[in-house]
Amino acid sequence: MDLTEIQLPSMAVPTPSFTVAHQKVELDVNFNQLVAGKTEITIYPDSQNLKEIRLHGRICAIKKVLVNNIPPPSVRHEDPCDQLTLHSNSTAHQHHLLAEKLARSIGPDPEPDIIITLPKKLKIQPVEVAEVHTQASGSIKIPDPSTTGPSATEATQALSDTTVAKFTPLTVTIEFETCHARETLQFVAGKRGSGRWPHVYTRSRLGCGGASSLFPCVDSINSRCTWDISIRCPRTVGDALNQALSLDLSKLNIDPSSQEARQSYESKEMVVICSGELTDEIVDRVDNTQKTVSFSCSQQLAPQQVGFAIGPFERVNLGELRDPQEVEELGRNAVEMLAYCLPGRAEETKNTCLPLTKAMDFVVHKYISCPFRSYSMCFVEDIPSDISVFAGVSMCSTRLLYPEDVIDPAQEVTRQLVHAIVSQWIGINIIAEEPRDNWVIIGGAYFITNLFMRDLCGNNEYRYHMKQQADRVYELDHERPSIYEMGALMHVDPAEYEFIAIKAPVVLFILDRRIAKNQGTSKMPAILAKILTRARTGDLLNNALSTDLFQKTVERFGHAKFDDFLSQWVKGAGCPRFSAFQRFNKKKLVVEMLIKQTQGTTTTDRELDINSFMRDAREDFQTVYAAPPQPMFTGPMTIRIHEADGTPYEHIVEIKDVQTNFEIPYNTKYKRLKRSKKQRARANTKAVTEGDEEGEALVYCLGDVLQGEDDVAAWKITEWSAEDEDRMNSESYEWIRLDADFEWICQINLQMPGYMFSSQLQQDRDVVAQLEALRHISSYPPSPLVSSIFIRTLMDRRYFHGVRSLAAQGLIKHAKDEGEAKNIGLFHLKKAFEELYCVTEQGTAMTRPNDFSDQLAYMLQCEIIGAISKVRDSRGHTPREVKDFLLDKLKFNDNSANDYSDAHYVARLMKALTAAVIARPYHQVGADDMDLDLEDEIHELRQVENQFLEEIDRYRRMDEWTSSYQNLYSRTALECQSMLAAAGIARFSPLHFLQYTRPGNYDMLRQSAYSVLINPSILNEPSILRYVLYCMVADTSPWLRQSLQRAFGKVLAKRAVGEKTVSVQPVADGLVIEETAGADDRQADLARRQTMEGAMAALKKELGSHELLKQALWHAVCYDQITLEDLQTLLEFCRLVYEPKDEMKVTLRLPRYWRVENLGKGKLKFAQTQKVRSKVVSKWQPPLPPIRTEMQPSRPSIGSAGGLKLTFKMGSQSSRPTPTPPPPAPAAPVQTPTAGPGRVVLKFKPASKG
């Protein structure tokens, strides 16, 4: 190797840097949304050449800066928020100029805002390790040779990883004020009587820059240190309300002690919850309306991991839910678990957090003790995300709370709260080494969450959830970056994090399955436990986990290399699609199989999705490229063959190529088991009588209901035909299943007869196998036989509820009034509902009163209602009996004897009936039409519609008197009314929905009303458009603001993509015999549906000249209190619609005429008139003095004004100049001799006239 190549890297001298060792923050939080404070940052220089300290701080003003108690020579601070303005005449076309200014603060790596130059007399000296000694108090004292006296030693907090200072520590003290706390703090403070409790809390954001708007710091996830935090805040609710209203009692000369007694709610104490351990709480001696609460955190944390909340919270001790035996087993590892909520919601909080102590103890038992001694959950209002996770505390939305009688959101809310707990280990304590390593952190946290949910809900629920997630990954992972690259793109759009949260745990799941195949047991929990242990013992540098380290740990436990796996599933994108073909070779007694990977063979252009349009636009703006498609995936695949004797045989095949051929040996010599009804009955009877023939009983363990003759006749069950029975008897095996061990995220199309899938559905106990069988059977055309298979699955209570729900959805296809089905699917759905939830009296089925004590039966009831609402006839219209059935269930719903709320059930009924009613025929009856049957049909149709409208309005009014859970009645009623109005059944009145958008209403109700108003027609409603865009940036709730922005983004997406009227085929290149204009239009229409370039071009063409939208959108951008996140979103809207223009309109004031008035006595009054001077007038100049010709006094002048003019022309020797008169009119030149020196020449010429 050349010597130059070795020395090249050393030529680039790294910039001297430093490490933050400890930070002390003192905050004075005023509910008038002002924050003042002081911070002391102890840093360890990495070099003696450190000249500047660069910090992040989007704060308003810096009051004072000291470095080791010495004022620095210069402090450069530029508030980025002050620069986010343009000239007054700017328009939406200048959006790119504002976006360039915003980029420095909103990007993945924000630039430093504070640059402190170190004093020259401050010397940074090396420190000998022997001179560093730890005090009993946990601090490090280092003698500083450059100073003497009290500042001769600098006390800094000891680092937990035993890092020592190499150079003289520096302490930077900054006093500051900020009015940009709205970026990080959310203030919830209403007026007296508003019904809202004043509180404030920190809210997290993806990426860096989450804390620097609150206090100066090194705002990076990798900059971690210990903390001391002191928060000064109002002491009571009344004090906080006074601050919010800017009430200064001293200016009013009112003695606080002489005021009347406050109301009881105003005397509630304000509680401070913060990361770390509470060390002190002191009431201010000067102002007893203030108090200071102090916390200390010995764990190393990044600034964005520190969170706090202030409010009149009630405390719920979740540790009381533990059994005494559990407490004894945990011992010192027991974590104190607390929940805080606003007054009046303690019971909801206790019910919501019921399983969380088990979740905490699960992680402690299975892995390692918690990195924090206590963990708190604080339920607050207006938080944008459902949960914001900080060190030792999580800010949770009150939208997650549910009372004891509500059961619908229980499982999903529990999953979210458990994930917040697990994130204390993986996410807070252990972080990603680089942004691209975020997939390990997110995936590991969700993997452990799923394991706890398996313990809580069972293995079937666990595998059902993982199968749903794997199918979701297959649907979403098209033209996307890999999850490895996406970790550095989470600032682009929230959907990036959501995709990683879906795919990463599934990737770890299939990796665990592949390791278990070799090792015989699951190893992923042990792998994660090993990583957590290394972080606890200090073996993990800065507790930062990388992909390489994770891979090495996996290979150590799995005893194999996993480079190919990570390159395909982590660093690659996409999912495989398999097509499998099988044939039994009787001569060789083998099953010949062919497996093809077809994911790269078809290149169908996918149309743009309205729901992901804004994500695609942001990725296009940020030049995010999709990962190249993978034509081939490799790895082992388990193939399970259930042979004739019912015994499953597993064969592992290594997929190494796009096409794989192999032979599977056949083991059984017996004939295939017959499926006749008599043999099934005999097998079951024998199993019951003998008791020891368990194997035969398991063959027909599921789907064997409705077997009796009476049941078959009553349910209209269709059995297999004789031909089918013969074919089944001639088969050599029951069924074949690919990927039996769930090791792939893929789609498998196996060419296998339908009766084999039926056998898999009935005899395979794996939930995933049952789901796969149902989905294959659902692809068959409508028939009574398939409908019979579905209804037997639906009615068998031994099936998992998810399988029964999927069977109910499968019956929709078989409910049409054409073909072989003849409405058999609708009959089966109604019959199932009547059998399960109705009482038959005198041949009439009456719905029983609600009883949701069996939660699985309740979930199936909701699915059947939803399936019936989707039934359509051959014309696409809803049959009359479906509408009558659903309307009857809504009108006669009885929840009087039920222990649980029926709000969600009624909401499902309302939505189901709305979907059914709007799928109706449109009749146009003229004046001359005399079709009486048609008139009767229209009358009956309107009668049903009017009854439904009355029912919807009844529930809406009912919610005004007694509020349902989260105003679910009103929200659903508004949604249904908007859908009916769009279908022409009801009248659309914007004022009706606007009344629900007023501040003071429940936020979710306001959001539902806004979602109705924000539709494509809003662009034609000037007043509503201005109102919505204003609320998009000015509303106090960030959750509502972001909801409005998402809704408006969908409106732009619909306009960009356009409405699909007819099927548009791509025009092939070459000669096309048709009109060019029509072909170009079709090409443009196709481009706007499939490409972002075409969609954005169409959007600019349609809305670029919309002046009202342009003005309203730019007024919202210029709102003085707009947050950076909202500003970024609105600038993206501008970029979508308007072309950037580098221009600035300059306004010049036109001159006006003046008038003068003589007031007498030498006074003149000048005044400007309204008359505008539009022509250029030359500047006034005084007249020239009269021209006088000097002559000799002895010579008289001759001639007169009308006679000849005498001109004296002096020679060159004349010493006196002669004034030059104005040039005379041109005359004919006269030839005269040239005068010589010293001669006088007289020239006579006629005087000019006129």
Sequence and secondary structure as in RCSB ss.txt:
>XXXX:A:sequence
MDLTEIQLPSMAVPTPSFTVAHQKVELDVNFNQLVAGKTEITIYPDSQNLKEIRLHGRICAIKKVLVNNIPPPSV
RHEDPCDQLTLHSNSTAHQHHLLAEKLARSIGPDPEPDIIITLPKKLKIQPVEVAEVHTQASGSIKIPDPSTTGP
SATEATQALSDTTVAKFTPLTVTIEFETCHARETLQFVAGKRGSGRWPHVYTRSRLGCGGASSLFPCVDSINSRC
TWDISIRCPRTVGDALNQALSLDLSKLNIDPSSQEARQSYESKEMVVICSGELTDEIVDRVDNTQKTVSFSCSQQ
LAPQQVGFAIGPFERVNLGELRDPQEVEELGRNAVEMLAYCLPGRAEETKNTCLPLTKAMDFVVHKYISCPFRSY
SMCFVEDIPSDISVFAGVSMCSTRLLYPEDVIDPAQEVTRQLVHAIVSQWIGINIIAEEPRDNWVIIGGAYFITN
LFMRDLCGNNEYRYHMKQQADRVYELDHERPSIYEMGALMHVDPAEYEFIAIKAPVVLFILDRRIAKNQGTSKMP
AILAKILTRARTGDLLNNALSTDLFQKTVERFGHAKFDDFLSQWVKGAGCPRFSAFQRFNKKKLVVEMLIKQTQG
TTTTDRELDINSFMRDAREDFQTVYAAPPQPMFTGPMTIRIHEADGTPYEHIVEIKDVQTNFEIPYNTKYKRLKR
SKKQRARANTKAVTEGDEEGEALVYCLGDVLQGEDDVAAWKITEWSAEDEDRMNSESYEWIRLDADFEWICQINL
QMPGYMFSSQLQQDRDVVAQLEALRHISSYPPSPLVSSIFIRTLMDRRYFHGVRSLAAQGLIKHAKDEGEAKNIG
LFHLKKAFEELYCVTEQGTAMTRPNDFSDQLAYMLQCEIIGAISKVRDSRGHTPREVKDFLLDKLKFNDNSANDY
SDAHYVARLMKALTAAVIARPYHQVGADDMDLDLEDEIHELRQVENQFLEEIDRYRRMDEWTSSYQNLYSRTALE
CQSMLAAAGIARFSPLHFLQYTRPGNYDMLRQSAYSVLINPSILNEPSILRYVLYCMVADTSPWLRQSLQRAFGK
VLAKRAVGEKTVSVQPVADGLVIEETAGADDRQADLARRQTMEGAMAALKKELGSHELLKQALWHAVCYDQITLE
DLQTLLEFCRLVYEPKDEMKVTLRLPRYWRVENLGKGKLKFAQTQKVRSKVVSKWQPPLPPIRTEMQPSRPSIGS
AGGLKLTFKMGSQSSRPTPTPPPPAPAAPVQTPTAGPGRVVLKFKPASKG
>XXXX:A:secstr
  HHHHHHHHHS     EEEEEEEEEEEEETTTEEEEEEEEEEEES TT  EEEEB   SEEEEEEETTB  S E
EE  GGGG    TT  GGGHHHHHHHHHHHHSSS   SEEEE  TT    B  GGG EE TTSEEEEE TT  GG
GGEEEEE  TT    SB  EEEEEEEEES GGGTEEEE   TTSS   EEEE   SSS SSTTTS B   TT  E
EEEEEEEEESBHHHHHHHHTT  TTTTT  GGGS    GGGG B EEEESSEEEEEEE SS TTEEEEEEEEEEE
E GGG  EEEE  EEEEGGGGS HHHHHHHGGG  EEEEEE TT HHHHHHHTTTHHHHHHHHHHHT   SSSEE
EEEEESS SSSEEEETTEEEEEGGG   TT  TTHHHHHHHHHHHHHTTTBTTTBEESSGGGHHHHHHHHHHHHH
HHHHHHH HHHHHHHHHHHHHHHHHH SS   HHHHGGGTTT HHHHHHHHHHHHHHHHHHHHHHHHHHSS  HH
HHHHHHHHHHHHT SGGGEE HHHHHHHHHHHHTS  HHHHHHHTSS    EEEEEEEEETTTTEEEEEEEE TT
T        GGGHHHHHHHHHTT       S   EEEEEEEEETTS EEEEEEEE SSEEEEEEE    S     
 HHHHHHHHHHHHHHS  HHHHHHT SS  S SHHHHHHHT     HHHHHHHHH SEEEEEESTT     EEEE
   HHHHHHHHHH   HHHHHHHHHHHHTS   HHHHHHHHHHHH TTS HHHHHHHHHHGGGGGSSSTTTTTHH
HHHHHHHHHHHHEEEETTEEEE     SSHHHHHHHHHHHHHHHT   TTS   HHHHHHHHHHHHT   TT SS
  HHHHHHHHHHHHHHHHS       TT   HHHHHHHHHHHHHHHHHHHHHHHHHHHHHHS  GGGHHHHHHHH
HHHHHHHTTSS   HHHHHGGGSTTS HHHHHHHHHHH SGGGGG HHHHHHHHHHHHH S HHHHHHHHHHHHH
HHHHHHH    S      SS   S HHHHHHHHHHHHHHH HHHHHHHHHHHHTT HHHHHHHHHHHT TT  HH
HHHHHHHHHHHHS             EEEEEEEEETTEEEEEEEEEE  S                 TTS     
SSSEEEEEE  TT  S                    TT  EEEEEE    
